[in-house]
Amino acid sequence: QVQLVESGGGLVQAGGSLRLSCAASGITFSIRRMAWYRQAPGKQRELVAAVVRDGSTNYAESVKGRFSISRDNARNTVFLQMNSLKPEDTAVYYCNTQRLYDYYNFWGQGTQVTVSS
């Protein structure tokens, strides 16, 4: 079955950096769109960044220029490099992919990112 396992979250001061990783199994990773979402307390889950099979990426406006998504198809892993972190980046970050024929969403368990001011 599909498994997405995130790691790399933690507590960091404003202006600091973190790198999240998501190891995927049970899918043909190289052809999948992979994405990172986040959900802050009391807010809806939102797309942070996505990368498709040809390496094209897109980002939420709030993270452009600070976050970078990348993928390593040999390791079935997607990364999110987060720089210049702000307190408003505090959230649980989730790795995501979709089933190809009906776009059913698969989610990881989430990893907490807390940015202190």
C-alpha positions in Angstrom: 0.0 0.0 0.0 1.0 3.6 -0.3 3.0 5.0 2.5 4.4 8.5 2.9 6.7 9.1 5.9 7.7 12.6 6.7 10.7 13.7 8.8 12.7 16.8 9.6 10.3 19.0 11.5 11.1 20.7 14.8 11.5 24.0 16.6 13.5 26.8 15.1 13.9 30.5 15.6 12.6 33.0 13.1 15.0 33.4 10.3 16.2 29.9 10.6 16.0 26.9 8.3 14.6 23.4 8.2 14.6 20.6 5.6 11.7 18.3 5.5 11.9 14.9 3.9 9.1 12.5 2.7 10.0 8.9 1.8 7.4 7.3 -0.4 6.7 3.6 -1.0 4.0 1.6 -2.8 3.9 4.0 -5.8 5.7 4.5 -9.0 7.3 7.6 -7.5 9.0 9.1 -10.6 5.7 9.7 -12.4 3.8 11.2 -9.5 3.1 14.7 -8.6 4.4 15.2 -5.1 3.4 18.0 -2.8 3.7 19.5 0.6 0.7 21.0 2.4 0.4 22.6 5.8 -2.3 23.1 8.4 -2.0 25.6 11.2 -4.3 25.5 14.2 -7.8 26.7 13.3 -7.0 27.0 9.6 -7.6 24.9 6.6 -5.0 22.8 5.0 -3.2 24.7 2.3 -0.8 23.8 -0.5 2.8 24.9 0.1 4.6 23.5 -2.9 4.4 20.8 -5.5 6.7 19.2 -8.0 5.6 17.2 -11.0 7.3 14.4 -13.0 9.2 16.8 -15.3 10.6 18.7 -12.3 8.3 21.7 -12.7 7.3 23.3 -9.4 4.8 25.7 -8.0 4.6 27.5 -4.7 2.2 29.3 -2.5 2.7 33.1 -2.7 3.6 33.2 1.0 6.6 31.0 0.6 8.0 32.0 -2.8 11.7 32.8 -2.6 12.0 31.2 0.8 11.0 27.5 0.3 12.3 25.1 -2.3 10.8 21.7 -3.2 12.9 19.0 -4.9 12.7 15.3 -5.6 15.1 12.4 -5.7 13.6 9.7 -7.9 16.3 7.2 -7.1 15.4 7.4 -3.4 11.7 7.9 -3.8 12.0 11.0 -1.6 10.7 14.5 -1.9 12.2 17.4 0.1 11.1 20.8 1.2 13.9 23.2 2.1 12.6 26.0 4.2 14.7 29.1 4.7 14.0 32.5 6.4 11.3 30.9 8.4 8.6 33.1 10.0 6.3 32.5 13.0 3.4 32.3 10.5 5.0 29.2 9.0 4.2 27.3 12.1 2.0 24.3 11.2 1.9 20.6 10.7 3.4 19.8 7.3 2.0 17.0 5.3 3.4 15.1 2.3 0.9 14.3 -0.4 0.4 12.4 -3.6 -2.6 11.4 -5.6 -3.8 8.2 -7.2 -3.5 8.7 -11.0 -6.9 7.5 -12.2 -9.2 9.3 -9.7 -6.9 11.8 -7.9 -7.6 10.2 -4.5 -5.3 11.8 -2.0 -2.7 10.0 0.0 -1.3 11.8 3.1 1.6 11.2 5.4 1.2 11.4 9.2 2.5 15.0 9.3 5.5 16.7 10.9 5.3 19.7 13.2 7.2 22.8 12.4 7.3 25.5 15.0 8.9 28.9 14.4 9.5 31.0 17.5 9.7 34.8 17.3 
